[in-house]
């Protein structure tokens, strides 16, 4: 059974890019346009990994991450924070401990990015 990746990003181009990249690599994908939508999705499903944009409307990546890490059933889900913003890492490092976290800067280098995904999924 393929592993599930939840893509959280408000940019349609990035959603499509990551969806195609992951599905070509054999993963199942789900997409949320913001952190609020993603939290609703997590009530019905448990992804194996989450990719998370930082700047989004309605619930930012940081606010979503804090909510994710405070949930008993979600706190250990691995997260890859994908951002083009310098200096965002310290905000995530100070949050409640939980599952593994990695940071990938935009623009994404596909092979390197998939390597991070496989590492966090233990593949």
C-alpha positions in Angstrom: 0.0 0.0 0.0 1.5 3.4 -1.0 2.4 5.9 1.7 0.2 9.0 2.0 1.6 12.5 1.8 -0.5 15.5 2.7 0.6 18.6 0.7 -0.3 21.9 2.4 0.3 24.9 0.1 -1.9 27.7 -1.1 -0.2 28.0 -4.5 -1.9 25.8 -7.2 1.3 25.5 -9.2 3.2 24.1 -6.2 0.3 21.8 -5.3 0.4 20.4 -8.8 4.2 20.2 -8.9 4.4 18.3 -5.6 1.5 16.0 -6.5 3.1 14.9 -9.8 6.5 14.5 -8.2 5.2 12.3 -5.4 2.8 10.3 -7.5 5.5 9.5 -10.0 7.6 8.3 -7.1 4.7 5.9 -6.0 3.1 7.9 -3.2 -0.5 8.7 -2.7 -1.3 12.4 -2.2 -3.9 14.7 -0.7 -3.9 18.5 -1.0 -5.0 21.2 1.4 -4.9 24.9 0.4 -4.2 26.1 4.0 -3.6 25.0 7.5 -7.3 25.2 8.5 -8.4 22.9 5.7 -5.6 20.5 6.6 -6.7 20.2 10.2 -10.2 19.3 9.0 -8.7 16.6 6.7 -6.7 15.2 9.6 -9.9 14.3 11.5 -10.6 11.7 8.7 -7.2 10.5 7.7 -3.6 10.1 8.9 -0.9 10.8 6.4 2.5 9.3 6.6 4.2 12.6 6.0 3.2 16.3 5.5 4.8 18.9 3.3 4.0 22.4 4.7 4.3 25.9 3.2 4.9 28.7 5.7 2.9 31.6 4.4 -0.7 30.8 3.7 -4.1 32.4 4.4 -6.5 31.5 7.2 -4.0 29.4 9.1 -0.3 29.9 8.5 2.2 27.0 8.4 3.5 27.9 11.8 0.0 27.9 13.4 -0.8 24.6 11.7 2.4 23.1 12.9 1.7 24.1 16.5 -1.8 22.6 16.3 -0.3 19.4 14.7 2.3 19.0 17.4 -0.3 19.5 20.2 -2.6 16.7 19.0 -2.1 13.3 20.5 -2.7 11.5 17.2 -0.8 13.9 15.0 2.2 15.0 16.9 4.5 12.4 15.5 3.7 12.8 11.8 7.0 13.8 10.0 6.9 17.3 8.5 8.9 18.9 5.7 8.6 22.7 5.8 8.9 24.0 2.3 9.7 27.7 2.0 11.3 30.5 0.0 11.7 32.6 3.2 15.0 32.9 4.9 15.1 32.7 8.7 11.9 30.7 9.3 13.5 27.6 10.9 14.0 29.0 14.4 10.2 29.5 14.7 9.6 25.8 14.1 12.6 24.7 16.2 11.1 26.3 19.3 7.8 24.5 19.1 6.6 21.4 21.0 8.7 18.3 20.2 7.2 15.6 18.1 7.9 13.7 14.9 10.9 14.4 12.6 11.0 17.7 10.8 13.1 18.8 7.8 13.4 22.1 5.9 13.6 22.5 2.2 14.2 25.8 0.5 12.4 26.8 -2.7 13.1 26.3 -5.5 12.9 22.6 -4.9 15.6 20.2 -6.3 13.5 17.1 -7.1 16.0 14.4 -6.3 17.2 16.0 -3.1 13.6 16.6 -2.0 12.6 13.0 -2.6 15.7 12.0 -0.7 14.4 13.9 2.3 10.9 12.4 1.9 12.4 8.8 1.9 14.6 9.6 4.8 11.7 10.8 7.0 9.5 7.9 5.9 12.3 5.4 6.8 12.7 4.1 3.3 
